């Protein structure tokens, strides 16, 4: 069974490769306090379409290199999200006047 993780892109400087940081909440066994743990995964991005700060879904695949064992499956609709934010700002500005 392939593992699927969701994380944030922290580096896209390599060709067809991105580094994805996956965070999780853990509970301390004795004190029961929650704390964040994070791990970085090197993932394959065929089209070089993913940029830093994008939220992506990665899936485990066969090894493509020594450290690259993950592949970007789902890319964000960042362009749509940015357009909707811009249009909401324009609507708010037009109603204020």
C-alpha positions in Angstrom: 0.0 0.0 0.0 1.3 3.4 -1.0 1.6 6.1 1.6 0.1 9.5 0.8 1.1 12.6 2.7 0.2 16.3 2.5 2.8 19.0 3.1 4.3 22.4 2.2 7.0 22.9 -0.4 10.1 24.4 1.2 12.5 24.2 -1.8 12.1 24.0 -5.6 15.7 24.8 -6.6 16.4 21.4 -8.1 15.3 20.4 -11.6 12.1 18.3 -11.5 12.5 17.9 -7.7 10.9 19.6 -4.7 11.4 19.3 -1.0 8.2 18.9 0.9 7.9 19.5 4.7 5.2 17.3 6.4 4.1 18.3 9.9 2.2 16.2 12.4 1.0 16.7 16.0 2.1 14.1 18.6 1.2 13.7 22.2 3.8 13.3 24.9 3.3 9.9 26.6 3.8 11.2 30.1 2.8 14.8 30.1 0.0 14.6 27.4 1.1 17.8 25.8 0.8 18.1 22.0 3.8 19.1 20.0 4.7 19.4 16.4 7.1 17.2 14.6 8.2 17.6 11.0 10.0 15.7 8.4 11.3 16.7 4.9 10.7 14.5 1.9 12.3 14.8 -1.6 9.6 14.4 -4.3 9.6 14.2 -8.1 7.8 17.1 -9.9 7.7 16.2 -13.6 6.5 19.6 -14.9 8.4 21.9 -12.5 5.0 23.5 -11.8 5.1 23.5 -8.0 6.5 26.6 -6.3 7.7 27.3 -2.7 4.9 27.7 -0.1 2.4 25.6 -2.2 0.5 22.8 -0.3 0.9 19.5 -2.2 -0.1 15.9 -1.8 2.8 13.4 -2.4 2.6 9.6 -2.9 5.3 7.0 -2.3 6.7 5.4 -5.4 9.6 3.3 -6.5 13.0 5.0 -6.0 14.0 7.4 -8.7 17.3 8.3 -7.1 19.1 7.8 -3.8 16.8 10.1 -1.8 13.8 10.6 -4.2 11.1 8.0 -3.4 8.1 10.3 -3.5 6.1 11.9 -6.4 3.9 15.0 -6.4 0.3 13.7 -7.0 -1.9 16.7 -6.5 -0.9 20.3 -7.1 -2.7 23.2 -5.5 -5.1 25.5 -7.5 -3.0 28.4 -6.4 -3.8 30.5 -9.4 -7.5 30.1 -8.8 -7.1 30.8 -5.1 -5.1 34.0 -5.8 -7.6 35.1 -8.4 -10.5 34.6 -6.0 -8.6 36.6 -3.3 -8.0 39.4 -5.7 -11.6 39.5 -6.9 -12.9 39.6 -3.3 -10.6 42.5 -2.6 -11.9 44.3 -5.7 -15.5 43.7 -4.6 -14.8 45.0 -1.1 -13.1 48.1 -2.5 -16.0 48.8 -4.9 -18.7 48.4 -2.2 -16.8 50.8 0.2 -16.8 53.6 -2.3 
